[in-house]
Amino acid sequence: MARISAGLDKDGALVNLGVAIRARRKALHLSQEALSDAAEIDRSHMGKIERGERNVTFLNIVKIASALGCKASELLVDSNL
């Protein structure tokens, strides 16, 4: 079940960010579990981030970007944000 914050995402920013994270992860041939381990984020939480169901904190965006070998700003650009 999606949290209320995702329901308020009228512009689709959370979904777009999740799509960008998933695309980079797949391009690197990483499993969701491998990415979540590298970013030190619970795997189920990572899945919800990728589906746009969680309002991601800035620090988690930075951790995810680092695990993907890119800058947080690159993820935001990929998300059209």
All heavy atoms as a GROMACS GRO file, in nm:
protein
  605
    1MET      N    1   0.084  -0.117   0.000
    1MET     CA    2   0.000   0.000   0.000
    1MET      C    3   0.089   0.124   0.000
    1MET      O    4   0.184   0.134   0.076
    1MET     CB    5  -0.090  -0.002   0.123
    1MET     CG    6  -0.165   0.129   0.144
    1MET     SD    7  -0.266   0.130   0.291
    1MET     CE    8  -0.415   0.069   0.220
    2ALA      N    9   0.059   0.217  -0.087
    2ALA     CA   10   0.137   0.341  -0.096
    2ALA      C   11   0.107   0.431   0.023
    2ALA      O   12  -0.005   0.434   0.073
    2ALA     CB   13   0.105   0.415  -0.226
    3ARG      N   14   0.208   0.501   0.067
    3ARG     CA   15   0.189   0.595   0.177
    3ARG      C   16   0.121   0.721   0.126
    3ARG      O   17   0.121   0.750   0.008
    3ARG     CB   18   0.323   0.628   0.240
    3ARG     CG   19   0.381   0.508   0.314
    3ARG     CD   20   0.515   0.538   0.371
    3ARG     NE   21   0.509   0.651   0.462
    3ARG     CZ   22   0.549   0.647   0.588
    3ARG    NH1   23   0.594   0.535   0.637
    3ARG    NH2   24   0.545   0.753   0.664
    4ILE      N   25   0.069   0.798   0.218
    4ILE     CA   26  -0.004   0.921   0.184
    4ILE      C   27   0.085   1.017   0.105
    4ILE      O   28   0.040   1.079   0.011
    4ILE     CB   29  -0.058   0.989   0.311
    4ILE    CG1   30  -0.166   0.900   0.374
    4ILE    CG2   31  -0.115   1.126   0.280
    4ILE    CD1   32  -0.212   0.943   0.509
    5SER      N   33   0.214   1.025   0.140
    5SER     CA   34   0.302   1.120   0.071
    5SER      C   35   0.307   1.091  -0.079
    5SER      O   36   0.312   1.182  -0.160
    5SER     CB   37   0.442   1.117   0.131
    5SER     OG   38   0.498   0.988   0.121
    6ALA      N   39   0.305   0.964  -0.115
    6ALA     CA   40   0.307   0.930  -0.258
    6ALA      C   41   0.176   0.972  -0.325
    6ALA      O   42   0.175   1.012  -0.440
    6ALA     CB   43   0.332   0.781  -0.276
    7GLY      N   44   0.066   0.965  -0.252
    7GLY     CA   45  -0.062   1.007  -0.306
    7GLY      C   46  -0.068   1.156  -0.333
    7GLY      O   47  -0.147   1.202  -0.415
    8LEU      N   48   0.016   1.232  -0.264
    8LEU     CA   49   0.019   1.376  -0.283
    8LEU      C   50   0.117   1.418  -0.393
    8LEU      O   51   0.132   1.535  -0.421
    8LEU     CB   52   0.057   1.445  -0.150
    8LEU     CG   53  -0.040   1.423  -0.035
    8LEU    CD1   54   0.015   1.486   0.092
    8LEU    CD2   55  -0.176   1.479  -0.068
    9ASP      N   56   0.183   1.322  -0.454
    9ASP     CA   57   0.284   1.348  -0.558
    9ASP      C   58   0.214   1.371  -0.692
    9ASP      O   59   0.223   1.291  -0.783
    9ASP     CB   60   0.381   1.231  -0.564
    9ASP     CG   61   0.493   1.252  -0.664
    9ASP    OD1   62   0.525   1.369  -0.694
    9ASP    OD2   63   0.548   1.152  -0.712
   10LYS      N   64   0.146   1.482  -0.704
   10LYS     CA   65   0.064   1.510  -0.822
   10LYS      C   66   0.146   1.526  -0.949
   10LYS      O   67   0.098   1.499  -1.057
   10LYS     CB   68  -0.020   1.635  -0.797
   10LYS     CG   69  -0.104   1.625  -0.672
   10LYS     CD   70  -0.247   1.656  -0.697
   10LYS     CE   71  -0.329   1.657  -0.572
   10LYS     NZ   72  -0.360   1.528  -0.518
   11ASP      N   73   0.271   1.571  -0.938
   11ASP     CA   74   0.355   1.591  -1.056
   11ASP      C   75   0.431   1.464  -1.094
   11ASP      O   76   0.501   1.462  -1.195
   11ASP     CB   77   0.455   1.704  -1.032
   11ASP     CG   78   0.387   1.838  -1.010
   11ASP    OD1   79   0.281   1.861  -1.072
   11ASP    OD2   80   0.439   1.919  -0.932
   12GLY      N   81   0.421   1.360  -1.014
   12GLY     CA   82   0.489   1.235  -1.045
   12GLY      C   83   0.637   1.238  -1.016
   12GLY      O   84   0.712   1.154  -1.067
   13ALA      N   85   0.684   1.332  -0.934
   13ALA     CA   86   0.827   1.344  -0.906
   13ALA      C   87   0.884   1.219  -0.842
   13ALA      O   88   0.993   1.174  -0.878
   13ALA     CB   89   0.854   1.466  -0.817
   14LEU      N   90   0.810   1.159  -0.749
   14LEU     CA   91   0.860   1.038  -0.682
   14LEU      C   92   0.866   0.921  -0.778
   14LEU      O   93   0.962   0.843  -0.776
   14LEU     CB   94   0.772   1.004  -0.561
   14LEU     CG   95   0.771   1.106  -0.449
   14LEU    CD1   96   0.673   1.064  -0.340
   14LEU    CD2   97   0.910   1.125  -0.391
   15VAL      N   98   0.767   0.910  -0.864
   15VAL     CA   99   0.767   0.803  -0.964
   15VAL      C  100   0.882   0.823  -1.061
   15VAL      O  101   0.955   0.729  -1.095
   15VAL     CB  102   0.631   0.796  -1.037
   15VAL    CG1  103   0.638   0.699  -1.155
   15VAL    CG2  104   0.521   0.757  -0.941
   16ASN      N  105   0.900   0.946  -1.107
   16ASN     CA  106   1.009   0.976  -1.201
   16ASN      C  107   1.145   0.946  -1.140
   16ASN      O  108   1.234   0.893  -1.207
   16ASN     CB  109   1.003   1.121  -1.247
   16ASN     CG  110   0.885   1.150  -1.335
   16ASN    OD1  111   0.819   1.059  -1.385
   16ASN    ND2  112   0.854   1.276  -1.354
   17LEU      N  113   1.163   0.980  -1.012
   17LEU     CA  114   1.289   0.951  -0.945
   17LEU      C  115   1.309   0.801  -0.935
   17LEU      O  116   1.418   0.750  -0.962
   17LEU     CB  117   1.292   1.015  -0.806
   17LEU     CG  118   1.418   0.989  -0.724
   17LEU    CD1  119   1.543   1.042  -0.795
   17LEU    CD2  120   1.404   1.052  -0.585
   18GLY      N  121   1.205   0.729  -0.901
   18GLY     CA  122   1.214   0.583  -0.893
   18GLY      C  123   1.250   0.520  -1.025
   18GLY      O  124   1.332   0.428  -1.031
   19VAL      N  125   1.192   0.571  -1.132
   19VAL     CA  126   1.223   0.520  -1.267
   19VAL      C  127   1.370   0.546  -1.300
   19VAL      O  128   1.439   0.459  -1.356
   19VAL     CB  129   1.130   0.584  -1.372
   19VAL    CG1  130   1.179   0.558  -1.514
   19VAL    CG2  131   0.988   0.534  -1.354
   20ALA      N  132   1.420   0.664  -1.265
   20ALA     CA  133   1.561   0.697  -1.292
   20ALA      C  134   1.655   0.607  -1.213
   20ALA      O  135   1.757   0.561  -1.266
   20ALA     CB  136   1.587   0.844  -1.259
   21ILE      N  137   1.621   0.582  -1.088
   21ILE     CA  138   1.705   0.494  -1.005
   21ILE      C  139   1.705   0.353  -1.062
   21ILE      O  140   1.811   0.291  -1.078
   21ILE     CB  141   1.655   0.494  -0.858
   21ILE    CG1  142   1.682   0.631  -0.794
   21ILE    CG2  143   1.720   0.381  -0.778
   21ILE    CD1  144   1.613   0.652  -0.660
   22ARG      N  145   1.587   0.302  -1.096
   22ARG     CA  146   1.578   0.167  -1.152
   22ARG      C  147   1.655   0.155  -1.283
   22ARG      O  148   1.726   0.057  -1.306
   22ARG     CB  149   1.432   0.128  -1.173
   22ARG     CG  150   1.417  -0.014  -1.229
   22ARG     CD  151   1.272  -0.055  -1.251
   22ARG     NE  152   1.206  -0.067  -1.124
   22ARG     CZ  153   1.095   0.002  -1.091
   22ARG    NH1  154   1.041   0.086  -1.177
   22ARG    NH2  155   1.038  -0.014  -0.974
   23ALA      N  156   1.644   0.256  -1.368
   23ALA     CA  157   1.714   0.252  -1.498
   23ALA      C  158   1.865   0.247  -1.478
   23ALA      O  159   1.934   0.168  -1.545
   23ALA     CB  160   1.675   0.373  -1.582
   24ARG      N  161   1.917   0.329  -1.388
   24ARG     CA  162   2.062   0.327  -1.363
   24ARG      C  163   2.105   0.195  -1.302
   24ARG      O  164   2.211   0.141  -1.335
   24ARG     CB  165   2.103   0.442  -1.273
   24ARG     CG  166   2.109   0.574  -1.347
   24ARG     CD  167   2.189   0.674  -1.267
   24ARG     NE  168   2.196   0.798  -1.342
   24ARG     CZ  169   2.310   0.850  -1.390
   24ARG    NH1  170   2.423   0.788  -1.370
   24ARG    NH2  171   2.308   0.962  -1.457
   25ARG      N  172   2.023   0.143  -1.209
   25ARG     CA  173   2.056   0.016  -1.145
   25ARG      C  174   2.063  -0.095  -1.249
   25ARG      O  175   2.158  -0.174  -1.252
   25ARG     CB  176   1.950  -0.018  -1.039
   25ARG     CG  177   1.968  -0.155  -0.978
   25ARG     CD  178   1.866  -0.184  -0.870
   25ARG     NE  179   1.729  -0.188  -0.914
   25ARG     CZ  180   1.670  -0.289  -0.977
   25ARG    NH1  181   1.741  -0.397  -1.009
   25ARG    NH2  182   1.542  -0.283  -1.008
   26LYS      N  183   1.964  -0.101  -1.336
   26LYS     CA  184   1.961  -0.206  -1.439
   26LYS      C  185   2.074  -0.189  -1.539
   26LYS      O  186   2.131  -0.288  -1.585
   26LYS     CB  187   1.826  -0.208  -1.508
   26LYS     CG  188   1.717  -0.264  -1.417
   26LYS     CD  189   1.589  -0.286  -1.492
   26LYS     CE  190   1.493  -0.359  -1.400
   26LYS     NZ  191   1.381  -0.416  -1.476
   27ALA      N  192   2.109  -0.064  -1.573
   27ALA     CA  193   2.220  -0.040  -1.665
   27ALA      C  194   2.351  -0.092  -1.607
   27ALA      O  195   2.442  -0.132  -1.682
   27ALA     CB  196   2.230   0.109  -1.698
   28LEU      N  197   2.361  -0.090  -1.475
   28LEU     CA  198   2.481  -0.140  -1.407
   28LEU      C  199   2.471  -0.290  -1.375
   28LEU      O  200   2.561  -0.345  -1.312
   28LEU     CB  201   2.504  -0.061  -1.277
   28LEU     CG  202   2.538   0.085  -1.295
   28LEU    CD1  203   2.536   0.158  -1.160
   28LEU    CD2  204   2.675   0.100  -1.361
   29HIS      N  205   2.361  -0.352  -1.417
   29HIS     CA  206   2.336  -0.495  -1.393
   29HIS      C  207   2.341  -0.528  -1.244
   29HIS      O  208   2.396  -0.630  -1.204
   29HIS     CB  209   2.435  -0.581  -1.471
   29HIS     CG  210   2.437  -0.553  -1.617
   29HIS    ND1  211   2.334  -0.587  -1.701
   29HIS    CD2  212   2.528  -0.488  -1.694
   29HIS    CE1  213   2.361  -0.547  -1.824
   29HIS    NE2  214   2.478  -0.486  -1.822
   30LEU      N  215   2.281  -0.439  -1.164
   30LEU     CA  216   2.273  -0.461  -1.020
   30LEU      C  217   2.133  -0.509  -0.984
   30LEU      O  218   2.034  -0.462  -1.041
   30LEU     CB  219   2.297  -0.330  -0.943
   30LEU     CG  220   2.437  -0.272  -0.941
   30LEU    CD1  221   2.436  -0.136  -0.873
   30LEU    CD2  222   2.532  -0.366  -0.870
   31SER      N  223   2.126  -0.601  -0.891
   31SER     CA  224   1.996  -0.638  -0.838
   31SER      C  225   1.951  -0.530  -0.740
   31SER      O  226   2.032  -0.451  -0.691
   31SER     CB  227   2.005  -0.772  -0.765
   31SER     OG  228   2.083  -0.759  -0.647
   32GLN      N  229   1.823  -0.530  -0.713
   32GLN     CA  230   1.771  -0.434  -0.615
   32GLN      C  231   1.835  -0.459  -0.479
   32GLN      O  232   1.867  -0.365  -0.406
   32GLN     CB  233   1.619  -0.449  -0.608
   32GLN     CG  234   1.550  -0.332  -0.544
   32GLN     CD  235   1.401  -0.348  -0.552
   32GLN    OE1  236   1.345  -0.432  -0.481
   32GLN    NE2  237   1.338  -0.272  -0.637
   33GLU      N  238   1.857  -0.585  -0.448
   33GLU     CA  239   1.920  -0.620  -0.321
   33GLU      C  240   2.064  -0.569  -0.314
   33GLU      O  241   2.108  -0.516  -0.212
   33GLU     CB  242   1.916  -0.771  -0.299
   33GLU     CG  243   1.968  -0.812  -0.164
   33GLU     CD  244   1.946  -0.960  -0.134
   33GLU    OE1  245   1.896  -1.034  -0.221
   33GLU    OE2  246   1.980  -1.000  -0.022
   34ALA      N  247   2.138  -0.583  -0.424
   34ALA     CA  248   2.277  -0.535  -0.426
   34ALA      C  249   2.282  -0.384  -0.408
   34ALA      O  250   2.366  -0.332  -0.335
   34ALA     CB  251   2.346  -0.576  -0.556
   35LEU      N  252   2.190  -0.312  -0.475
   35LEU     CA  253   2.186  -0.166  -0.460
   35LEU      C  254   2.149  -0.128  -0.318
   35LEU      O  255   2.211  -0.040  -0.259
   35LEU     CB  256   2.088  -0.104  -0.560
   35LEU     CG  257   2.067   0.046  -0.546
   35LEU    CD1  258   2.198   0.123  -0.559
   35LEU    CD2  259   1.963   0.095  -0.645
   36SER      N  260   2.049  -0.194  -0.264
   36SER     CA  261   2.007  -0.159  -0.128
   36SER      C  262   2.118  -0.187  -0.027
   36SER      O  263   2.138  -0.109   0.066
   36SER     CB  264   1.877  -0.231  -0.090
   36SER     OG  265   1.896  -0.370  -0.086
   37ASP      N  266   2.191  -0.295  -0.046
   37ASP     CA  267   2.305  -0.325   0.042
   37ASP      C  268   2.412  -0.216   0.031
   37ASP      O  269   2.463  -0.168   0.131
   37ASP     CB  270   2.368  -0.460   0.009
   37ASP     CG  271   2.283  -0.578   0.056
   37ASP    OD1  272   2.190  -0.557   0.137
   37ASP    OD2  273   2.309  -0.690   0.009
   38ALA      N  274   2.445  -0.179  -0.091
   38ALA     CA  275   2.549  -0.078  -0.113
   38ALA      C  276   2.508   0.059  -0.058
   38ALA      O  277   2.592   0.134  -0.009
   38ALA     CB  278   2.582  -0.066  -0.262
   39ALA      N  279   2.379   0.089  -0.065
   39ALA     CA  280   2.329   0.218  -0.018
   39ALA      C  281   2.290   0.214   0.130
   39ALA      O  282   2.254   0.318   0.187
   39ALA     CB  283   2.209   0.262  -0.101
   40GLU      N  284   2.296   0.094   0.189
   40GLU     CA  285   2.258   0.075   0.330
   40GLU      C  286   2.113   0.117   0.355
   40GLU      O  287   2.081   0.188   0.449
   40GLU     CB  288   2.355   0.148   0.423
   40GLU     CG  289   2.496   0.099   0.412
   40GLU     CD  290   2.594   0.171   0.503
   40GLU    OE1  291   2.564   0.283   0.548
   40GLU    OE2  292   2.702   0.114   0.528
   41ILE      N  293   2.026   0.072   0.264
   41ILE     CA  294   1.882   0.098   0.273
   41ILE      C  295   1.813  -0.039   0.265
   41ILE      O  296   1.851  -0.123   0.183
   41ILE     CB  297   1.835   0.189   0.157
   41ILE    CG1  298   1.900   0.326   0.170
   41ILE    CG2  299   1.684   0.200   0.153
   41ILE    CD1  300   1.874   0.418   0.052
   42ASP      N  301   1.713  -0.060   0.348
   42ASP     CA  302   1.640  -0.186   0.347
   42ASP      C  303   1.587  -0.216   0.207
   42ASP      O  304   1.538  -0.128   0.138
   42ASP     CB  305   1.525  -0.178   0.448
   42ASP     CG  306   1.449  -0.308   0.457
   42ASP    OD1  307   1.498  -0.399   0.526
   42ASP    OD2  308   1.342  -0.318   0.393
   43ARG      N  309   1.596  -0.343   0.164
   43ARG     CA  310   1.557  -0.380   0.029
   43ARG      C  311   1.410  -0.351   0.000
   43ARG      O  312   1.376  -0.304  -0.108
   43ARG     CB  313   1.586  -0.528   0.002
   43ARG     CG  314   1.576  -0.561  -0.147
   43ARG     CD  315   1.523  -0.699  -0.177
   43ARG     NE  316   1.405  -0.738  -0.106
   43ARG     CZ  317   1.279  -0.703  -0.138
   43ARG    NH1  318   1.256  -0.625  -0.240
   43ARG    NH2  319   1.178  -0.747  -0.068
   44SER      N  320   1.323  -0.377   0.096
   44SER     CA  321   1.181  -0.349   0.071
   44SER      C  322   1.156  -0.198   0.058
   44SER      O  323   1.072  -0.156  -0.022
   44SER     CB  324   1.093  -0.408   0.181
   44SER     OG  325   1.119  -0.348   0.305
   45HIS      N  326   1.232  -0.119   0.134
   45HIS     CA  327   1.220   0.026   0.123
   45HIS      C  328   1.270   0.072  -0.014
   45HIS      O  329   1.209   0.159  -0.078
   45HIS     CB  330   1.298   0.095   0.235
   45HIS     CG  331   1.278   0.242   0.243
   45HIS    ND1  332   1.156   0.299   0.273
   45HIS    CD2  333   1.364   0.345   0.224
   45HIS    CE1  334   1.169   0.431   0.272
   45HIS    NE2  335   1.293   0.461   0.241
   46MET      N  336   1.378   0.010  -0.062
   46MET     CA  337   1.432   0.044  -0.194
   46MET      C  338   1.328   0.014  -0.303
   46MET      O  339   1.311   0.093  -0.396
   46MET     CB  340   1.561  -0.034  -0.223
   46MET     CG  341   1.626   0.001  -0.355
   46MET     SD  342   1.686   0.170  -0.365
   46MET     CE  343   1.828   0.158  -0.257
   47GLY      N  344   1.259  -0.097  -0.289
   47GLY     CA  345   1.155  -0.130  -0.386
   47GLY      C  346   1.045  -0.025  -0.388
   47GLY      O  347   0.996   0.014  -0.494
   48LYS      N  348   1.008   0.023  -0.271
   48LYS     CA  349   0.905   0.127  -0.263
   48LYS      C  350   0.955   0.260  -0.319
   48LYS      O  351   0.878   0.334  -0.381
   48LYS     CB  352   0.859   0.143  -0.118
   48LYS     CG  353   0.781   0.022  -0.071
   48LYS     CD  354   0.750   0.027   0.077
   48LYS     CE  355   0.683  -0.105   0.117
   48LYS     NZ  356   0.663  -0.116   0.260
   49ILE      N  357   1.083   0.287  -0.302
   49ILE     CA  358   1.142   0.408  -0.362
   49ILE      C  359   1.136   0.397  -0.514
   49ILE      O  360   1.093   0.490  -0.583
   49ILE     CB  361   1.288   0.428  -0.315
   49ILE    CG1  362   1.291   0.466  -0.166
   49ILE    CG2  363   1.359   0.534  -0.400
   49ILE    CD1  364   1.431   0.464  -0.105
   50GLU      N  365   1.175   0.282  -0.568
   50GLU     CA  366   1.174   0.263  -0.713
   50GLU      C  367   1.034   0.270  -0.771
   50GLU      O  368   1.016   0.308  -0.886
   50GLU     CB  369   1.241   0.131  -0.751
   50GLU     CG  370   1.391   0.133  -0.738
   50GLU     CD  371   1.458   0.012  -0.801
   50GLU    OE1  372   1.388  -0.077  -0.855
   50GLU    OE2  373   1.582   0.007  -0.797
   51ARG      N  374   0.933   0.233  -0.693
   51ARG     CA  375   0.794   0.241  -0.741
   51ARG      C  376   0.730   0.376  -0.714
   51ARG      O  377   0.615   0.399  -0.750
   51ARG     CB  378   0.710   0.130  -0.675
   51ARG     CG  379   0.746  -0.010  -0.723
   51ARG     CD  380   0.647  -0.114  -0.674
   51ARG     NE  381   0.636  -0.120  -0.529
   51ARG     CZ  382   0.717  -0.191  -0.449
   51ARG    NH1  383   0.818  -0.260  -0.501
   51ARG    NH2  384   0.698  -0.192  -0.319
   52GLY      N  385   0.804   0.467  -0.651
   52GLY     CA  386   0.752   0.600  -0.623
   52GLY      C  387   0.654   0.604  -0.508
   52GLY      O  388   0.573   0.694  -0.498
   53GLU      N  389   0.664   0.506  -0.420
   53GLU     CA  390   0.573   0.496  -0.308
   53GLU      C  391   0.626   0.560  -0.179
   53GLU      O  392   0.556   0.563  -0.080
   53GLU     CB  393   0.540   0.349  -0.280
   53GLU     CG  394   0.467   0.283  -0.394
   53GLU     CD  395   0.448   0.134  -0.374
   53GLU    OE1  396   0.496   0.080  -0.272
   53GLU    OE2  397   0.386   0.072  -0.460
   54ARG      N  398   0.749   0.607  -0.182
   54ARG     CA  399   0.810   0.668  -0.064
   54ARG      C  400   0.866   0.805  -0.100
   54ARG      O  401   0.924   0.823  -0.207
   54ARG     CB  402   0.924   0.582  -0.009
   54ARG     CG  403   0.878   0.457   0.059
   54ARG     CD  404   0.808   0.491   0.189
   54ARG     NE  405   0.784   0.373   0.268
   54ARG     CZ  406   0.666   0.313   0.276
   54ARG    NH1  407   0.564   0.358   0.208
   54ARG    NH2  408   0.651   0.206   0.351
   55ASN      N  409   0.848   0.898  -0.009
   55ASN     CA  410   0.908   1.030  -0.023
   55ASN      C  411   1.052   1.018   0.027
   55ASN      O  412   1.076   1.010   0.147
   55ASN     CB  413   0.829   1.133   0.057
   55ASN     CG  414   0.869   1.274   0.025
   55ASN    OD1  415   0.956   1.298  -0.058
   55ASN    ND2  416   0.807   1.368   0.092
   56VAL      N  417   1.145   1.014  -0.063
   56VAL     CA  418   1.285   0.985  -0.032
   56VAL      C  419   1.352   1.105   0.034
   56VAL      O  420   1.338   1.217  -0.014
   56VAL     CB  421   1.362   0.948  -0.161
   56VAL    CG1  422   1.499   0.895  -0.128
   56VAL    CG2  423   1.284   0.850  -0.244
   57THR      N  424   1.426   1.079   0.141
   57THR     CA  425   1.500   1.187   0.204
   57THR      C  426   1.621   1.222   0.117
   57THR      O  427   1.670   1.140   0.039
   57THR     CB  428   1.550   1.148   0.344
   57THR    OG1  429   1.648   1.044   0.332
   57THR    CG2  430   1.436   1.105   0.434
   58PHE      N  431   1.668   1.343   0.134
   58PHE     CA  432   1.785   1.387   0.058
   58PHE      C  433   1.905   1.297   0.086
   58PHE      O  434   1.977   1.259  -0.006
   58PHE     CB  435   1.818   1.533   0.093
   58PHE     CG  436   1.943   1.582   0.025
   58PHE    CD1  437   1.942   1.609  -0.110
   58PHE    CD2  438   2.060   1.598   0.096
   58PHE    CE1  439   2.057   1.652  -0.175
   58PHE    CE2  440   2.176   1.642   0.032
   58PHE     CZ  441   2.174   1.669  -0.103
   59LEU      N  442   1.925   1.262   0.212
   59LEU     CA  443   2.039   1.177   0.246
   59LEU      C  444   2.029   1.040   0.179
   59LEU      O  445   2.131   0.985   0.136
   59LEU     CB  446   2.053   1.162   0.397
   59LEU     CG  447   2.092   1.290   0.470
   59LEU    CD1  448   2.097   1.265   0.621
   59LEU    CD2  449   2.226   1.344   0.421
   60ASN      N  450   1.908   0.986   0.167
   60ASN     CA  451   1.895   0.858   0.097
   60ASN      C  452   1.920   0.873  -0.053
   60ASN      O  453   1.976   0.784  -0.115
   60ASN     CB  454   1.757   0.796   0.123
   60ASN     CG  455   1.753   0.722   0.254
   60ASN    OD1  456   1.855   0.695   0.316
   60ASN    ND2  457   1.634   0.688   0.299
   61ILE      N  458   1.881   0.986  -0.111
   61ILE     CA  459   1.912   1.010  -0.252
   61ILE      C  460   2.064   1.013  -0.271
   61ILE      O  461   2.117   0.954  -0.365
   61ILE     CB  462   1.848   1.141  -0.302
   61ILE    CG1  463   1.695   1.128  -0.306
   61ILE    CG2  464   1.900   1.177  -0.442
   61ILE    CD1  465   1.622   1.258  -0.335
   62VAL      N  466   2.134   1.078  -0.180
   62VAL     CA  467   2.280   1.085  -0.187
   62VAL      C  468   2.340   0.946  -0.174
   62VAL      O  469   2.432   0.909  -0.248
   62VAL     CB  470   2.335   1.182  -0.080
   62VAL    CG1  471   2.486   1.174  -0.071
   62VAL    CG2  472   2.291   1.325  -0.110
   63LYS      N  473   2.290   0.865  -0.080
   63LYS     CA  474   2.341   0.729  -0.061
   63LYS      C  475   2.315   0.642  -0.183
   63LYS      O  476   2.402   0.566  -0.225
   63LYS     CB  477   2.279   0.667   0.065
   63LYS     CG  478   2.333   0.727   0.193
   63LYS     CD  479   2.257   0.690   0.320
   63LYS     CE  480   2.212   0.551   0.336
   63LYS     NZ  481   2.155   0.523   0.469
   64ILE      N  482   2.198   0.654  -0.240
   64ILE     CA  483   2.164   0.576  -0.359
   64ILE      C  484   2.252   0.618  -0.476
   64ILE      O  485   2.307   0.533  -0.548
   64ILE     CB  486   2.014   0.591  -0.394
   64ILE    CG1  487   1.928   0.525  -0.286
   64ILE    CG2  488   1.984   0.533  -0.532
   64ILE    CD1  489   1.781   0.561  -0.294
   65ALA      N  490   2.268   0.747  -0.495
   65ALA     CA  491   2.353   0.797  -0.604
   65ALA      C  492   2.495   0.747  -0.588
   65ALA      O  493   2.556   0.700  -0.686
   65ALA     CB  494   2.349   0.949  -0.608
   66SER      N  495   2.547   0.753  -0.468
   66SER     CA  496   2.684   0.706  -0.444
   66SER      C  497   2.696   0.557  -0.477
   66SER      O  498   2.792   0.515  -0.541
   66SER     CB  499   2.721   0.731  -0.298
   66SER     OG  500   2.849   0.680  -0.271
   67ALA      N  501   2.596   0.479  -0.437
   67ALA     CA  502   2.598   0.336  -0.467
   67ALA      C  503   2.589   0.309  -0.617
   67ALA      O  504   2.637   0.206  -0.665
   67ALA     CB  505   2.484   0.266  -0.393
   68LEU      N  506   2.527   0.402  -0.690
   68LEU     CA  507   2.516   0.389  -0.836
   68LEU      C  508   2.634   0.452  -0.910
   68LEU      O  509   2.640   0.448  -1.033
   68LEU     CB  510   2.385   0.454  -0.884
   68LEU     CG  511   2.256   0.384  -0.843
   68LEU    CD1  512   2.136   0.470  -0.876
   68LEU    CD2  513   2.244   0.248  -0.912
   69GLY      N  514   2.726   0.513  -0.835
   69GLY     CA  515   2.844   0.573  -0.896
   69GLY      C  516   2.815   0.703  -0.968
   69GLY      O  517   2.879   0.735  -1.068
   70CYS      N  518   2.716   0.776  -0.920
   70CYS     CA  519   2.684   0.905  -0.982
   70CYS      C  520   2.656   1.008  -0.873
   70CYS      O  521   2.660   0.977  -0.754
   70CYS     CB  522   2.564   0.892  -1.076
   70CYS     SG  523   2.407   0.854  -0.995
   71LYS      N  524   2.627   1.129  -0.915
   71LYS     CA  525   2.592   1.236  -0.822
   71LYS      C  526   2.441   1.239  -0.805
   71LYS      O  527   2.366   1.202  -0.897
   71LYS     CB  528   2.639   1.372  -0.875
   71LYS     CG  529   2.788   1.384  -0.886
   71LYS     CD  530   2.825   1.520  -0.942
   71LYS     CE  531   2.976   1.532  -0.955
   71LYS     NZ  532   3.014   1.665  -1.006
   72ALA      N  533   2.397   1.288  -0.690
   72ALA     CA  534   2.253   1.302  -0.665
   72ALA      C  535   2.191   1.392  -0.772
   72ALA      O  536   2.079   1.366  -0.819
   72ALA     CB  537   2.229   1.359  -0.526
   73SER      N  538   2.264   1.494  -0.813
   73SER     CA  539   2.211   1.587  -0.915
   73SER      C  540   2.184   1.514  -1.047
   73SER      O  541   2.090   1.549  -1.118
   73SER     CB  542   2.308   1.703  -0.936
   73SER     OG  543   2.434   1.657  -0.979
   74GLU      N  544   2.264   1.413  -1.078
   74GLU     CA  545   2.242   1.337  -1.202
   74GLU      C  546   2.110   1.259  -1.194
   74GLU      O  547   2.038   1.251  -1.294
   74GLU     CB  548   2.359   1.242  -1.228
   74GLU     CG  549   2.490   1.314  -1.260
   74GLU     CD  550   2.603   1.216  -1.275
   74GLU    OE1  551   2.613   1.154  -1.383
   74GLU    OE2  552   2.683   1.201  -1.180
   75LEU      N  553   2.080   1.204  -1.077
   75LEU     CA  554   1.952   1.133  -1.062
   75LEU      C  555   1.836   1.230  -1.078
   75LEU      O  556   1.734   1.195  -1.139
   75LEU     CB  557   1.944   1.066  -0.925
   75LEU     CG  558   2.030   0.941  -0.904
   75LEU    CD1  559   2.013   0.889  -0.762
   75LEU    CD2  560   1.993   0.834  -1.005
   76LEU      N  561   1.851   1.351  -1.025
   76LEU     CA  562   1.744   1.449  -1.036
   76LEU      C  563   1.727   1.494  -1.181
   76LEU      O  564   1.614   1.510  -1.228
   76LEU     CB  565   1.772   1.568  -0.944
   76LEU     CG  566   1.773   1.535  -0.794
   76LEU    CD1  567   1.809   1.659  -0.713
   76LEU    CD2  568   1.642   1.476  -0.750
   77VAL      N  569   1.837   1.511  -1.253
   77VAL     CA  570   1.828   1.548  -1.394
   77VAL      C  571   1.761   1.434  -1.473
   77VAL      O  572   1.673   1.458  -1.555
   77VAL     CB  573   1.968   1.580  -1.452
   77VAL    CG1  574   1.964   1.587  -1.604
   77VAL    CG2  575   2.018   1.710  -1.395
   78ASP      N  576   1.801   1.309  -1.445
   78ASP     CA  577   1.740   1.194  -1.512
   78ASP      C  578   1.591   1.186  -1.482
   78ASP      O  579   1.514   1.130  -1.561
   78ASP     CB  580   1.807   1.064  -1.467
   78ASP     CG  581   1.948   1.048  -1.519
   78ASP    OD1  582   1.992   1.130  -1.603
   78ASP    OD2  583   2.017   0.954  -1.474
   79SER      N  584   1.549   1.242  -1.369
   79SER     CA  585   1.409   1.239  -1.327
   79SER      C  586   1.330   1.358  -1.381
   79SER      O  587   1.212   1.374  -1.352
   79SER     CB  588   1.400   1.242  -1.174
   79SER     OG  589   1.473   1.138  -1.118
   80ASN      N  590   1.398   1.444  -1.457
   80ASN     CA  591   1.338   1.568  -1.508
   80ASN      C  592   1.292   1.659  -1.394
   80ASN      O  593   1.189   1.724  -1.405
   80ASN     CB  594   1.222   1.539  -1.603
   80ASN     CG  595   1.268   1.471  -1.728
   80ASN    OD1  596   1.369   1.508  -1.787
   80ASN    ND2  597   1.196   1.369  -1.771
   81LEU      N  598   1.370   1.662  -1.288
   81LEU     CA  599   1.338   1.748  -1.173
   81LEU      C  600   1.431   1.866  -1.169
   81LEU      O  601   1.539   1.865  -1.215
   81LEU     CB  602   1.349   1.670  -1.042
   81LEU     CG  603   1.255   1.549  -1.032
   81LEU    CD1  604   1.283   1.472  -0.905
   81LEU    CD2  605   1.112   1.596  -1.033
   0.00000   0.00000   0.00000
